[in-house]
Amino acid sequence: MNSQLTAVITLSCISGVLNLYLCLYVFLKRYNYTKIAQLFIGYTAFIALYCFASAFGMTATTLEAIKFWTVIQYIGIAISAPLGLLFIMHYVGFYITKIKIIALLFIPFINLIMVATNDIHHLHYSVFEIDPVLGAPYIYQEIGIWYIIHGVYTFACMFVAFLLILTYWKETVKAYRWQLIALMCGQLISMMTGFIYLMGFTPQGIDPVPMVLWVSSLLYLWSIRSSRLFRVMPIAKDAIFHSMNDGVIVLDQCYRLIEFNRACQKMFPQLSKIMFGLDFEQVWSIIFGQSTPFTLETTEFELTHTTRTYQVRITTLQHDKGLLLIFTDITELKNLQKMLEQQAYYDELTQIYNRRAFFQQCNQAYQEAMETVAPFTVILIDIDYFKKVNDTYGHAVGDQVLVHVVKVCQRLITKAALFARYGGEEFVLALKGGTLAEGEALAQQLCHSVASQPLLVAEGVITTTISCGVAEATNREETLYQLLNKADKALYSAKQAGRNQVCIYQK
């Protein structure tokens, strides 16, 4: 065996060993990778078969042995090319159906049959015999029509795969472009070497392709280890992805972080590219310091982080390839909603419930009390001689008096009670679970506190008093409005009795 032949066999075996190592390496770690790893395992396995068959073919001494290893070579080379294309298609985001897989593998299957039965029809090789000058294992061959079909198809698979990678170059973030370079070189090396071989620029009978495939193997191995190929794959995106106002997080089918846009990083500065490949639970814990308060089966929820509020929508990517989490900043909308709610349900001056809010809240509480036969008492409060205050000191001071009375009352009122401005200088207090005696006692406290705490203003000291009417629901058929009417009558009695006092409703 001459030195040239030894070098060819050695380089082919090195390529075979490296591809076999890649195949086994990814196979053993397949549970840590995305589903695309399965295609890569098949791709490298058939390349390894091609390289080893080429090496063994160069050690053959008979035509029958050479033909056998040629058939084995074609199993590898015919299937590896379309598998490589399927791998790249999956990588750049194409959905691969079973029909597509069958269609791509149909011609390679026919190629295998044509090579295996070439002695019958000679459509692949019109002549295939041991070179009369160089001898075994060198072959003198003349190609047939099916050899051309096979060659065109194989080159087409590699060329389309190369173009697909090139097409997505600009749309891929720079951090992932090293992956693309490795994949492009893997396709380009095979194409260029095969082209040189077909053009007759290599020694007679020597197929140089298996000799150089170790280069692409090393590139793939480097990409797997350094740029996290299979763990983290780039999602093709254009400028729109990064110019979106909504924050976007992309998870793969194993719920690992694979991408986020600039808006999302502004929302959550803790996000960084070093988190790529981490489980989403880990990412969430790093950002928020707690476990996720939702499941990934949730479709929509609200999230409050620092001073901002976000609406989060979770969408399944097409064909269950992963999840898309979209964060929409609704802080301004929430603030507007709160402002409108404040205007609709709270008194602008005193910041307690207004009449509308009182009835909305109290009706429900009143119905519950009636159903459970719980006591329910209301207190109507009126500021004595309030018109005189406005006429004497002006409406600005009158407003101060209203706020002052409310603050004094709030110190004595529990959170369970419903306190609202009923209208003008009149207020209402509802006590769910409060009896008439308890309501009367509280009203007495309120009267005493307001009278004993005068308001100090620039114009002087203003002593204010209040009158209160108290009524308790005694009939389950009685409405809230009827109860308030009873309290109003009691309030009228308190005013008639000289003001600054409490009256309870009596039939």
N, C-alpha and C positions, 0 to 999 in steps of 0.2 A: 504494500500500500504506500503510494507516494505521499510526500509531505503536503501537497495541495489537497489531496483527498482527505488526509487526516485533519487538516484545518477546517475543511467544509463540514466534516462529520462532527468535529468538536464544537464549532460555532452553532450548528443546528441543534446539538444536544444541549448546549448552554441555553439557547432560546427555549427548548422544550422544558428544561428543568425550571427555568424562571417562570414560565407560564403555568406550569404545574404547581409551583410554589404559590403563585398568585391565586390560582383556583382553590387550593386547599386552605390558604390563609383566609380568604373571604368566606369560604364555606364554613370554616370553624367559627367565624365571628358573625355569621349571617344574621343571628338574632339581634345583634347590635346595630345592624344596618337597615336601610330602607329596602323595599322590595326590588329595586333595580339591581341589587347585588346578585339576585338569582340569575339574571340575564348575563351578568359579567362572569359568573361561575361557568356557565355553559360556553360563553365566548372564549375564555382562556383555556378551558378544557379541550375544545376542538382545535385551538391553535397549537396547544401542546401535542396533541395527537398528530397534527400535520408535521410539526418539527421532528418528532421522534420517528415518524414513518419515513420522512425524508432522509434522516440519518441512517436508519436501518436499510433503506433502499440503496444507499451508497456503499453498503457492505455486501450487497447481494452479488452472487457470481453466476447466476443463471437467469435466463429471460423470464421463467415462470416466477421466480422469487421477486424480480424487479416489478413484474406486472402486479403481483400481490401487494407489494408495498406502495405501488402507485395508486391502487384502489383505496388503500388505507389513507394515503395522503389526501385523496379527493374527498374522503369522508370529512376530514378536518378542514380543508380549504374551502370546500363547497358550502359547508354549513356555518363556518366561522364568519364569513363575510355578511350574510344576512342577519346573523345573530348580533354582529357588531352594529349593524344599522338599527336593529330593534333596540339595542342598548342605548344608542345615541338618541333615538326617537323618544324613548322613555325619559332620558336625561333632560331633554329640552322641553318636556311637558306634553308630548303627544300621547293621546289615549290609544293603547294598543289592544284591539279586539282579537279574539281568536281567529276571526276570518283574515285579518291582516297577517297574523303569524303564519297561518296556513298558506296564504298567497305568496308570502316572501320565501317560504321553504319549499314551495312546489317545484320550482326549477332546480334547486340544489338536489332534490330527491331524484328528479329525472337525470341530472348529471351523474349521480352515483350509478344509476342503472346503465347509462350509456357507457361509462368507463368500464364497469364490470363486464359488460357484454360486447366490448369493442371488437373482439375477435370474430364476432358474428356479422356485424354490420359495417365496421370501420368508419363510423360517422364521427367519432371523436378523434381518433388517430387513424389517418389513412395508411400510415406506415409507422410501426413501432417495433424496433429491433435493436439488438446490441450493435453499438458503433463498430464498424469493421476495422477502423484504424485504432481507436483508443481501447476497444474491448470493454468487457464488463467492469464496473457497473454503468459505464456511460452508454447513453441511448441515442440512436439516430431516429428522429421522428419527423413525420410530416402531419400537419394538423388537418383535421376534417371540419365540416360545417358546424358540428355540435361543439367542437372546441372553441370556435369563435363565439357561439352563443353563450357558452359557459364563461368565457373571458370577459365578454361585454357585460354580462349580468354581474359578475364578481366585481369588476371595476365600477360599475354603476352603483352597487351597494356602498362601496367605500367612498366613492365621490359624493353621493347624496349625503352620507353621514358627515363627511367633511364640510359640505355646504351648510348643513343644518347647524353645525357648531359655529361656523363662520357667521351665519345669519344672526345668531343670538349673541354675538360678541359685544356689540354696543349696548345691548339691553341687559347685560349681566354686570353686576357690581364688581368693582375691581378686585375685591377680596377673593372672588371665585375665578378670576380669569386664568390663574395658573392651572386650575382643573381643565379649562378649555384648551389651553396650550398642550397639556399632556395628551388629551383626547385627540386633538387635531394632528399632533405628531404621530400618534399611533396609527391613524388612518393614512397620513401622508407618506410615512416610511414604507408601508406595504405597497401603496400605489406606485410610488416612484421606483422602488426596486423592481416591482413586477414589470413596469414599463421598460426599464433598462434591459431586463431579461428578454422580453418579447422583441425588442429592437436588435437583439443579437450582440449586445455590448459586453456580455459576460462569457467566460470560457465555455466551450462546447460541452453540453450535457450537464452543466451545473446550474441548479436553481438557487439563486442567491437570496430569495425571500426568507427562507427559514434561518439563514445565517445572520440576518439583521433584526429579526423580531425580538432579540434580547434587549435591544435599545428601547423599543416601545414598552416592553415589560418593566424595565427599570423606571421609565417615566410614570407608568401606572402605579407602581409600588410607591414611588416618591409622592405622587398625588394623594394616594390613600393615607399615607402617614403624615404628610405635612399640611395638605389643604383639606383634609377631612372628607375626601370623596366617599360617597355612600352614606356617611353620617349626616353631612350637610350638603345639600345640592341647591344650586341657585335657581330661584324662580324667575323666569324671564319677566322683565318689567321695563317700562319706559319712563319718561320723565313724569308722566301722570301719577305714577305710584308715589313718587317723592314729593310731588306738588300738592297732593291731597291735603285738605284741612283736617280730615279725620285721621286718627292714628290707626295703623294697621299692624297686626301681629299675625304671622303665618306659622302654623304648626304642621308638621308632617303627619302621616297616618298613625305614627306612634306617639303623637302629642309632644314632639320635641320642637323647640324653637328653631326655625330655619330662616326667618327674615322678619324685619320690621322696617317701617319707613321713617323718614325724618320727623314727621309730625308726632309720631309715637314716641320718639326719643326726646322730643321737647316736652311732651307731657310727663314722661317718666325718665328723667336724666340718668337713673341707675342702669337703664338698658345699655348694653354694649355688645359688640360682636363676639367677645370672648364667651358669651352665653350661648352662642350657636351650638346646637346639639344637646343642650341641657333639657331635661324634662320640664314641662310647663309649670309643674308644682314647685320645682326648685327656683325657676325664674320668678314666679309670683312671690315666693317667700323672700327672695333677695330684694325685690322692689318694694313690697308692702310690709315685710317683717311679720307676716302671718300666712297661714294656709289659705287656700282659695275658699271664699265663702259661697261658692257655687259649684255646680258640676258642669262639665263641658257639654252635657246634653241640654243645658239651659240655652234658650234661644235669645233671650233679651233680659237685661236687668240694669239697674242704676248703681253706679259706683261713686263714692265720695272719697277723694284723695287730697289731702292738705286742704286747700281752700276751693278746690274745683270739683265739679260734679260731672260725671260722664255717663252717657248712655252706651251700654256695651251690647253689641249684637254678635252672636256666634253663628257662623254659616259654614256648612259643610262644602268643601271644595268639590268640583266636579269629579264624579266617579270615585268618591271616598278617598281622595288622595291626601286629605288632611283637613285642617280647620282654619277659618279666617275669623279673627277677632277684630271687630271694628269699634274704635273708641271715638264717640262724638261728644265734644265738649258742649254741654248744655247748661253751663253755669249761668250764663246771661239769661237764658230762657227760664231757668229755675228762679233766678233773682226777680225777673219780671213777673213770674207766676206768684212768687211770695208777695211782691209789691201789690199786684192786683188783688190777691187774697186779703192783704192787709187793708186795702182800700174798701174791699167789698164787705169784710166781716169785722173790722176793727174801727173804733171811733178814732178819728184822726187826732183829736185834741188829747183825750185821756189815755189812749192806747189800750182800752179794754174793749170787750165785745160791743158791737152796736146792736140795734134792735133786731135786724135781720138775722145776725149770727145767734143772738139769744134764742129766738124762736126755733131756728134750725137745730141748735144743740139741745134746747130744753124740751122740745116735743118728744125726742127720742128718750131722754131721761125720764120724762113724765110717764110715757107709755110703759116703760120698764117697771117703774114704781107701781103703777096701777096693776100690772100683771102679777107682780110679786107681793102685792098688798103691803108695800113699804110706805112709810110716811113720806109726805112731800109738802114742803112749806115754801112760800115765797114771801119776800119782803120788798115792798115798794118804798123808795127813799126819795124825799124831795128836800131841796135846800131852801130853808126859810128866807123869805124876803130877798130872793135873788135878784128880782127886777130892781129893787132899791139899790143893790150893789152896783148894777150896771149903770143906773141913772146917776149915781153919786160919783163913782170912780172911773166909769167907762168900761167898754166891753173887753179891753185888754186885761184889766184887773179882774173882771168877771171870769174870764178864761182861767186866770191863775187860781181863782177860788174853786172852780170846778176840778182842776188838776189836784189842788190841795186836798179837797174832800175825798177824792178817789184814793189818794195815797194813804191818807189816814185810815180809811176803811180797809184797804188792802192788807194793812198790818194785822188786822183782826180776822180776816176772812181766810179760810183754808183753801187749798188748791182744788179740793173736791167740790167746792161751791161754784156756782155759775154767776158771775158778776158782769153786768152790762149797763151801758148807758141806754136808758129807755126813751129818752127824748128831752131836749132842753136841759133843765136842771134836775131832771128826774132819773133815778137809777133803779135797777131791779136786781134782786139777789135770790137765786133759787137754791134750796137746800134739799138735795135728794137724800132721803133717810132721816131728815130733820123733823122733829115734832114741833107742834105749835109753841110749846113751852121753850124749847131750844131756840126757835126762831125769835121769840119775844126777848129772851135773854141776850141773844146776839144783837138784836136791834137796840136794846138798852145800852149795851157796850159801845155800839157805834155812835149813838147820840152823845154819850158822855165824852168819848174820845174827841169827836169833832168840836164839841163845845169847849173842851179844855185845851185845845191846841189852835190858838188863833193864827192867822196868816200875817206874816210881816211883809209889807210892801213899801215902796218908796213913799207912798201917800200916807202911810201910818199902819196901825194895827187893826186888822179886820177880824172881828169875832163872828164866827159862823155857827149856825145851828141847823139841825136837820129834823124832819118829822118822818116817822116810819109807820107803815101799815102792814100788818102781818096776817097771813091767812094760811090755813092748812087744808089740803084736800081731804074731804070726809066721805066722799061718794065716788065709787069706782067709775061711775058713768059720767062724772063731771069732767069737763074739758079743761085744758090749760087756760083758755081764754076766760072761762067762768071763774077759775081760781084767781086769776089776775084781777078780775073785776071785783071779787070779794076783797082782795088786798087794797084795791084802789078806794073802795068804800071805807076801809079801816083807816087809810091814809087821810081821807077827807075828814074823818072823825078826829084824827090827831091834830089837824090844822084848826078845826073848829074849837078844839079844846085849848087852844093857845099856842100850839106849835112847840118844837123842841121836846117832843115826847113820842111815846110809842102807843099805838092802839092795835088791838087784835080784833079780827072780824068776829062779830057775834050776830046771830040771827035776830 
